[in-house]
Amino acid sequence: MLKKLSIFIFLLTISLVQAQNDKMEKGNKKYKSLAFIEAQGIYLKLVEDGYASAEILAKLGDTYYFNDDLTKAQEWYEKLFTSYEETVNSEYFFRYAQSLKSVNKYSESDRLMAKFNTFKGFDIRSKMYSDEPNYLEMIELQSGRFIIENSANINSVASDFGPAFYKSNKQVVFATARDTGSLVRQRHTWNKQSFLQLFTADVDESGMLSNPKRMSNEINTKYHESTPVFTTDGMTMYFTRNNYDNGIYGKDKEGTNKLKIFRSYKKKGKWTLPVSLPFNNDEYSVAHPALSPDEKKLYFSSDMPGSVGFDIDGKLTMSDIWETDLLEDGTFSEPRNLKNINTAGRETFPFVSNSNVIYFASSGHQGLGGLDVFSSSINSDGYPGEVINIGKPINTPYDDFSFIVNDDTKIGYFSSNRPGGTGNDDMYRCIQIEDLRKPCEVLLTGTATDKNTGEPVKGATVIVTDVNSTMKLEELETSGDGNYTFKIECGMQYLLRVEKEDYTTDEKFLKTPNESGSIDVPLEMEHALISLVDGDDIGPLLDIKQIYFDFDRFNIRSDAEYELAKIKAFMELYPQTRVAIRSHTDSRAPDAYNMILSDNRAQSTRNWLVSKGIEASRITAKGLGETKLLNECSNDVICSKKEHQLNRRSEFIVSGIDKFKDCD
């Protein structure tokens, strides 16, 4: 009976383990096919059953991370790092850091990025963190340049995003997952929302949107359509659609349907049958088209081969911004990767304004969390220049993307999943009230510290003065961490001064660079009055190096004179104090001889100070021989010359401090 019971338990254990493995395999299959909502349920059940392994916690976090729910992703990544930080794949340091921004934990996010930087020396994301440790302050420099308003009258409870100007900016075309009233409601496994359709909305003079209408069936299908762009004459349209062409639903080798860009022409008031662009491919996505102002270039987002973006195992390659030339015969050049703005993170949703500024969303550049909107002016060589985070209120710790703007009216739109909206992703109207770049500014930061202890000095006054006019421009007090921050002009000369009662003043001359950026200038201060009590050895307090003597000698060496000068200066500053000199020898002579030698050294030291003007009555001198050795080098112990020299020293014991304080 016992044998049968043992066999039953063994078989039951195998059955439970196999069932658990089946769940894990099923979850992984859903994960690889990007059906994250279904995968979530499986992984959550595994955790509930007590199988919270590093792999499961990581993938649970991913199911939220790749659905842009960074707050939830942060919760699972936190569990992952609490138990498995030492073994976590380095990519998760970046994902967790990004997720922490969604809950405003920027300090912890920076800590993880600093560690990520040690793993990813080749990764531009880590390089950007090293190059821009003050990225939050730099974002503040660009903030406040827009006012925004939720386009609540056209947003739905589902996702609404990807606006594009149409019909001379009198309409906007956007993607929406709203219920269209169809009897057959197709839903996508990624997020369980209805498939996206393209709608138009009317635009009034103030940029308010109204009257949303579904576009025709020539464009919309039963699958996804989104992110269009139109030529200025409104006769050509590029847009994103699932890999669904001529009624055929295409898949990659692993069975995943990718995205493609299609082109359609307007003829006799109707859109022609959309045609897939030649650089589309079943094995990767091509999406979110944008046109240059002269309509000679098409920009888009893709994870095609050659992309800088990547994931841990290559299964989820991140998208980059690409460009291709539109040739006169309607064909396209070979796509080119805009490597100077792409990162190992995700770059997507490009838009190019009439002033030739490219805007795009990125999770790889330094931002507030999730996707942030960035801009870059396209240079005369055709390539984007410096990348700038366009700041708040466009950007938040959530996903902010699909930004467009009319340079003439200063009215634009963007999408965000920030709290307080109507649905999942909402569209927002924005009005630009200030150019993205202020007059050239430099962010000046630094920390005031105690020179002797290295501790930060709180409440010190830091002053910025114009060197040429000697005019005081700004001043502030250092924070509890001793930090200070100023915004100053480029190409200028300044004098930076820090001061505080009972401290010495430190000044630094600086010349700011000719381009916007940041510089860090540390400031050091010392206590102007030394805190002493009777019986202290003032040697360490005055940073006096040991007064050493040559073997069997009591003359003052030249290197000792510099140190004794500090004692002299101290006694001159504090005329009520007295100093007792104590001289010590090593053990390499008879005890009585060493006592005499040390006394001669003490007297020699005293005589030097008296010769420099210190009253003899304020100085006593005594030799202690080898009675106070600092190490084990006593009689008959073999030691090195260096070890013996440590014992040949002088001490300076102060007294009369109380009288000085009374006098003060």
C-alpha positions, 0 to 999 in steps of 0.5 A, spaced: 500 500 500 505 504 501 509 503 495 502 504 491 501 511 495 509 513 493 508 511 486 501 515 486 505 521 489 510 521 484 506 521 478 501 526 481 508 531 482 510 529 474 503 531 472 503 538 476 510 539 473 508 538 466 501 542 467 506 548 470 511 547 464 505 547 459 502 554 462 509 557 461 510 554 454 503 557 452 505 564 456 511 564 452 508 562 445 503 568 446 509 573 449 513 571 442 506 573 438 506 579 442 499 577 444 500 581 451 494 581 454 493 573 454 500 572 456 499 576 462 493 572 464 497 566 464 503 569 467 499 572 473 496 565 474 503 562 475 505 567 480 498 566 484 500 559 484 507 560 487 512 560 481 514 567 481 521 566 477 525 571 474 523 569 467 516 570 469 516 576 473 520 579 467 515 577 462 510 580 466 513 586 466 514 586 459 507 585 458 505 591 461 511 595 458 510 593 451 503 595 452 505 602 454 502 601 461 509 603 465 506 604 472 504 597 472 510 595 469 514 598 474 510 594 479 513 587 476 520 590 475 520 592 482 519 585 484 524 582 479 529 587 482 528 585 489 529 578 488 534 577 482 537 584 481 544 581 481 542 576 475 537 580 471 539 581 464 542 588 463 536 590 458 532 590 464 535 596 468 533 600 462 526 598 462 525 598 470 529 605 469 524 608 464 518 605 468 520 608 475 519 615 471 512 613 470 511 614 478 516 620 479 522 616 482 527 619 478 533 618 483 532 611 483 531 611 475 538 614 475 541 609 479 539 604 475 541 608 469 548 609 472 549 601 473 546 600 466 551 604 463 557 599 466 553 594 462 552 597 456 558 601 454 556 600 446 549 603 447 548 610 446 542 610 451 547 609 456 552 614 453 547 619 453 546 618 461 553 619 462 553 625 457 547 628 460 546 627 468 543 633 468 537 631 463 532 633 468 534 640 468 535 641 461 528 638 460 526 644 464 530 649 460 525 647 454 519 646 458 513 651 458 513 653 450 506 650 449 499 650 452 495 644 451 488 642 451 484 635 451 480 634 444 475 631 448 469 633 443 472 628 438 476 623 443 473 616 445 473 611 450 478 607 446 485 609 443 485 616 438 492 618 436 496 619 430 493 626 427 495 628 420 493 635 417 489 634 411 485 639 406 490 645 407 489 644 414 482 645 414 481 637 417 485 633 421 485 625 419 487 620 425 486 613 427 481 611 432 479 604 436 472 606 437 466 602 436 464 604 429 457 600 430 459 594 426 455 588 427 462 584 427 467 587 432 474 585 430 479 586 436 486 585 437 490 580 441 495 585 443 490 590 447 483 587 446 481 593 443 477 594 436 482 594 430 484 602 428 480 605 423 482 612 420 477 618 421 477 625 419 475 631 423 474 638 422 478 644 424 476 651 426 480 657 426 482 656 433 484 649 432 478 646 435 476 639 432 469 637 431 465 632 427 469 626 427 467 621 420 470 615 418 473 615 412 471 610 406 472 603 405 477 604 400 482 606 405 479 602 411 479 595 412 477 590 418 484 590 420 489 596 423 489 603 419 493 609 422 498 614 422 497 618 415 500 623 411 498 627 405 501 631 400 500 639 400 495 638 394 491 633 398 491 628 392 496 623 395 496 619 401 501 614 405 498 611 411 500 605 416 496 598 415 496 591 417 500 586 412 493 585 409 494 586 401 489 584 396 485 580 401 491 576 403 493 577 411 500 576 411 505 573 417 512 573 418 516 566 419 513 566 426 506 567 425 506 575 427 502 580 422 507 586 421 505 593 419 506 596 412 506 603 409 501 603 403 500 609 398 493 611 395 491 617 390 485 621 389 482 620 383 475 623 381 473 624 388 475 617 390 481 614 393 485 608 389 486 601 391 492 602 396 498 599 394 504 597 398 511 600 398 516 596 395 521 596 401 515 593 406 517 586 408 513 580 411 519 579 416 519 586 419 514 592 420 514 599 416 510 604 419 508 612 421 510 615 414 512 623 414 513 627 408 519 633 408 516 640 406 518 639 399 515 632 399 522 629 396 523 625 402 519 620 406 520 618 413 518 612 417 519 608 423 521 601 422 525 595 425 528 593 418 535 590 418 540 595 420 536 598 425 540 601 431 534 599 436 534 592 439 531 587 444 535 582 449 534 576 444 532 580 438 525 577 438 523 584 439 527 589 435 526 596 437 524 601 431 528 606 428 527 612 424 528 611 416 528 616 410 527 614 403 528 619 397 521 620 392 524 619 385 521 623 379 518 616 376 514 615 383 519 610 385 523 610 392 531 610 393 534 605 398 532 606 405 537 610 410 537 609 417 538 616 421 543 613 426 545 620 429 538 620 432 536 613 433 538 609 439 537 602 442 531 604 445 524 606 440 524 611 435 517 612 432 512 617 429 516 622 425 513 628 423 517 634 419 514 641 419 515 646 414 521 649 417 524 642 416 524 640 423 523 633 425 519 631 431 519 624 433 517 620 439 523 616 443 524 611 449 531 611 448 533 619 449 533 622 456 526 623 457 521 624 463 518 616 462 515 612 457 515 615 450 517 623 450 517 627 444 523 630 441 525 635 435 531 636 431 533 641 425 534 638 419 541 641 417 543 643 409 546 636 408 539 633 410 541 629 416 538 631 423 542 635 428 542 636 436 536 632 439 532 636 444 527 634 448 521 639 447 519 639 455 513 639 459 507 640 458 507 636 452 512 630 455 510 627 461 512 620 465 507 617 460 507 616 453 507 622 449 507 621 441 504 623 434 506 630 435 504 635 429 505 642 428 503 648 423 509 653 423 505 658 421 499 658 426 503 655 431 497 650 432 498 643 433 496 636 436 499 630 439 497 624 443 498 621 450 495 616 455 496 621 461 491 620 466 485 625 466 483 623 458 477 620 455 480 614 453 486 610 453 490 614 448 487 621 447 489 627 442 491 634 445 491 640 441 497 644 443 499 652 441 506 654 441 507 660 445 515 660 445 520 657 440 523 651 442 530 654 443 531 660 448 537 665 447 543 660 448 543 658 455 547 654 459 545 650 465 550 651 471 550 646 476 555 644 482 556 642 489 559 646 495 563 642 500 567 642 506 574 642 503 577 638 509 571 633 510 568 633 503 561 633 506 556 638 503 555 645 505 548 647 506 545 654 506 551 657 503 550 663 498 552 662 491 553 668 487 554 669 479 557 676 477 558 678 470 566 679 470 566 685 465 561 689 469 562 686 476 554 686 476 551 681 481 547 677 476 544 672 481 544 669 488 541 663 491 543 658 497 545 651 496 540 646 498 541 640 503 545 636 499 550 643 497 547 643 490 546 649 486 543 651 479 543 657 475 541 658 468 546 663 464 548 665 457 552 662 452 559 665 451 560 670 457 565 670 462 563 670 470 565 670 477 562 664 481 563 665 488 560 661 494 560 664 502 558 662 508 559 665 515 565 662 519 567 659 512 572 661 507 570 664 501 571 660 494 571 663 487 571 660 480 572 664 474 568 661 468 567 662 461 561 659 458 561 655 451 558 658 445 552 653 445 547 651 449 549 645 454 551 644 461 557 645 466 558 643 473 563 647 477 564 644 484 566 649 490 570 648 496 570 651 503 574 651 509 572 653 516 575 660 517 575 658 525 578 651 527 574 648 533 579 646 538 579 644 546 584 644 550 589 638 549 588 637 542 593 636 537 593 641 532 597 638 527 591 634 524 587 640 525 591 644 521 593 639 516 600 639 518 604 633 516 609 630 521 615 633 523 620 628 521 628 628 523 634 625 520 637 619 524 640 621 530 639 629 529 635 634 532 636 640 526 630 642 523 629 639 516 627 644 510 621 640 509 619 641 516 620 649 516 613 649 511 609 645 516 612 649 522 610 655 519 603 653 520 604 653 527 607 660 527 601 662 523 596 659 528 599 662 534 599 669 531 592 668 529 590 666 536 595 670 541 591 667 547 593 660 546 599 656 548 603 650 545 606 644 548 611 641 543 612 633 544 618 630 541 619 623 539 624 618 537 624 611 534 627 605 538 634 605 535 639 607 541 639 606 548 633 609 552 636 614 555 640 617 549 633 617 546 630 621 551 636 626 551 635 626 543 628 627 543 628 633 548 633 636 543 629 636 538 623 639 542 627 645 544 630 645 537 623 646 534 621 651 540 627 655 538 625 655 531 618 658 533 621 663 538 626 665 532 620 667 528 617 672 533 613 667 537 613 669 545 618 664 548 613 664 554 607 661 550 611 655 548 614 649 552 618 643 549 619 636 552 622 630 549 619 623 550 624 619 547 621 612 545 616 611 550 610 613 545 611 609 539 606 608 534 608 601 532 611 595 534 618 597 533 621 597 540 627 595 542 630 589 538 624 588 534 627 588 526 623 594 522 624 598 516 627 605 515 620 607 513 617 604 520 622 607 524 621 614 521 614 614 523 616 614 530 620 620 529 615 625 530 613 632 533 606 633 536 603 640 538 598 640 544 594 646 544 592 650 551 589 656 553 583 655 548 578 657 553 581 664 555 581 665 547 574 664 547 572 669 553 576 674 549 573 673 543 
